[in-house]
Structures are given as C-alpha cells and as structure tokens.
Amino acid sequence: MAATATLSSKFQISIPKVIRDEQHWEAGQEFVFIPKGAGVLVMPVPELEELAGIAKGASKANFRDRKDRY
C-alpha cells in the first residue's frame, strides 16, 4: 500500500516516516516543488558540494543561452 498524507488547514503535509527513512530526508532540509501535470514532484535541493563536477566532460559546443530565446 502506498504511503499517504492529508493536507492540513494550514496547508501543511507531514511526510510519512517510511518515505523519510527510505529517502534519508531530515528535518530542516530544503525542498523544491515542480508541477507535473495534475501532480507535483518534490525533490530535495542539493548542497553545493554535491554539484561539484556534475558537468565534467560536457561539451561546450552548441550551447544555448538567453539570447537565442524569444
């Protein structure tokens, strides 16, 4: 059975313990909410140290920047 939660009158949701434990989420951690159709994707915001080297080996050719957008 899927873990569920109820939205409170203050628009708060408690994340079920089984999910927090599985994802290793802790109190005070920051999250981003990404709308996806009728739902929302919830992801932790990565620490800066976790992003170091993420684009290692990426090609700088054919990149887009804001000047080529409408």
Summary of the structure (lengths in Angstrom):
residues: 70
radius of gyration: 17.8
end to end distance: 45.9
largest distance: 50.5
contacts: 77
relative contact order: 0.10
helix: 20%
strand: 17%
